[in-house]
């Protein structure tokens, strides 16, 4: 068992949350008209959407495919 104390674990969790929050805010600031165009194209599709990737991109593609599926896209 680790010697990390309960307050240390809580502080580590807070640091992770702060770091993740910064990343989300950075993503928000990077949204451009390209995102809007892509969203419009995807939402206007009437058939199936093929999402592919390899390695890490494949994992992201799997997640995107799942999200499109459960969202009814």
trRosetta pair geometry for C-beta under 8 A, 3 or more apart (Angstrom, degrees):
i j d omega theta_ij theta_ji phi_ij phi_ji
4 8 4.8 -127 -170 90 85 131
4 9 5.7 102 137 -59 117 87
4 12 7.8 -14 -169 -12 139 142
5 8 4.7 98 56 5 75 105
5 9 7.2 -138 98 -7 40 86
6 9 5.7 -53 -149 33 32 112
6 10 6.5 32 154 -18 65 104
7 10 5.6 -54 -148 37 36 113
7 11 6.3 35 154 -19 68 105
8 11 5.7 -55 -147 38 31 110
8 12 6.3 34 153 -21 65 105
9 12 5.7 -52 -148 35 31 112
9 13 6.4 33 152 -19 63 105
10 13 5.7 -54 -151 36 31 113
10 14 6.4 33 150 -20 65 104
11 14 5.5 -50 -147 35 35 113
11 15 6.4 38 152 -21 65 102
12 15 5.7 -52 -151 33 32 113
12 16 6.6 34 151 -19 64 103
13 16 5.7 -53 -151 34 33 112
13 17 6.4 33 152 -18 65 105
14 17 5.7 -54 -148 37 33 112
14 18 6.3 34 153 -19 66 105
15 18 5.7 -52 -146 37 32 111
15 19 6.2 33 154 -20 64 107
16 19 5.7 -55 -147 37 30 112
16 20 6.3 29 155 -17 65 107
17 20 5.8 -55 -145 39 30 110
17 21 6.2 34 154 -23 64 106
18 21 5.6 -53 -147 34 30 114
18 22 6.6 33 153 -20 63 102
19 22 5.8 -52 -154 31 32 112
19 23 6.7 31 149 -18 63 105
20 23 5.6 -54 -151 35 36 113
20 24 6.5 37 151 -20 67 102
21 24 5.7 -51 -149 34 33 111
21 25 6.4 32 153 -16 65 105
22 25 5.8 -57 -149 39 32 110
22 26 6.3 34 152 -21 65 105
23 26 5.6 -52 -148 35 32 113
23 27 6.5 35 152 -20 64 103
24 27 5.6 -53 -152 34 33 113
24 28 6.6 39 148 -24 64 102
25 28 5.4 -47 -150 29 36 117
25 29 6.6 32 154 -16 64 104
26 29 5.8 -57 -152 38 33 109
26 30 6.6 28 152 -20 65 109
27 30 5.8 -61 -150 35 34 110
27 31 7.5 55 151 -43 62 86
28 31 6.3 -35 -168 -6 37 113
31 35 4.8 -59 -151 24 80 156
31 36 8.0 84 173 -37 99 82
32 35 5.9 123 55 3 52 93
32 36 7.7 -105 115 5 43 92
33 36 5.2 -53 -152 39 47 115
33 37 6.1 51 149 -23 73 102
34 37 5.6 -52 -147 36 32 113
34 38 6.3 31 155 -18 65 105
35 38 5.8 -56 -148 37 30 110
35 39 6.2 29 154 -18 65 108
36 39 5.8 -55 -146 38 29 111
36 40 6.3 31 155 -21 64 107
37 40 5.7 -56 -149 35 29 112
37 41 6.4 29 154 -18 65 106
38 41 5.8 -55 -149 36 31 111
38 42 6.3 27 156 -15 66 108
39 42 5.9 -55 -144 40 29 108
39 43 6.0 21 160 -14 65 113
40 43 6.1 -60 -141 42 25 105
40 44 6.2 16 161 -15 63 114
41 44 6.2 -68 -148 38 24 104
41 45 7.2 44 151 -44 60 92
42 45 5.9 -36 -163 -3 36 116
42 49 6.6 32 -143 -108 86 151
42 68 7.6 -109 -177 -113 120 118
42 73 6.5 4 158 -168 98 138
43 73 7.0 -80 -107 -124 53 109
45 48 7.9 -64 154 89 126 10
45 49 5.6 79 114 -70 168 100
45 73 7.1 60 62 177 113 88
49 65 7.8 -166 94 -116 96 71
49 68 5.7 -94 59 178 133 161
49 73 6.5 -10 4 131 137 103
51 61 4.5 174 143 -161 95 87
51 62 7.9 -173 106 -58 117 21
51 64 4.9 -155 -163 92 160 116
51 65 4.5 -155 52 -65 128 91
51 68 7.2 157 -23 7 137 142
52 58 7.5 -26 178 -110 52 73
52 61 5.5 -3 169 -152 7 158
53 56 7.7 -72 152 95 127 43
53 57 3.1 -141 -167 130 119 86
53 58 4.0 -160 97 -72 85 42
53 59 7.4 -80 95 25 130 41
53 60 5.9 13 39 60 172 88
53 61 3.6 176 11 -21 110 127
53 62 7.9 -101 49 -16 111 70
54 57 5.8 21 47 63 47 108
54 58 5.0 33 -114 -44 14 111
55 58 5.7 121 41 11 25 103
55 59 7.6 -53 133 -4 38 93
56 59 5.6 -49 -154 31 39 112
56 60 6.6 37 149 -15 67 103
57 60 5.6 -54 -150 39 36 112
57 61 6.1 41 148 -23 67 105
58 61 5.3 -50 -144 36 33 115
58 62 6.4 41 152 -23 64 100
59 62 5.6 -47 -151 30 33 115
59 63 6.6 31 151 -16 63 104
60 63 5.7 -54 -151 37 34 111
60 64 6.2 34 151 -19 67 106
61 64 5.6 -53 -144 38 32 112
61 65 6.2 35 155 -21 65 105
62 65 5.8 -56 -149 35 28 112
62 66 6.4 28 153 -19 63 106
63 66 5.7 -54 -150 35 32 112
63 67 6.3 30 153 -17 66 106
64 67 5.7 -55 -147 38 32 110
64 68 6.3 32 154 -18 66 105
65 68 5.8 -53 -147 37 30 110
65 69 6.2 33 153 -23 63 108
66 69 5.6 -57 -149 35 30 114
66 70 6.4 14 161 -8 67 108
67 70 6.3 -60 -141 43 28 99
67 71 5.9 20 160 -14 64 117
68 71 5.9 -66 -141 44 25 106
68 73 4.1 -83 -159 68 81 117
69 73 7.6 -67 -53 52 21 77
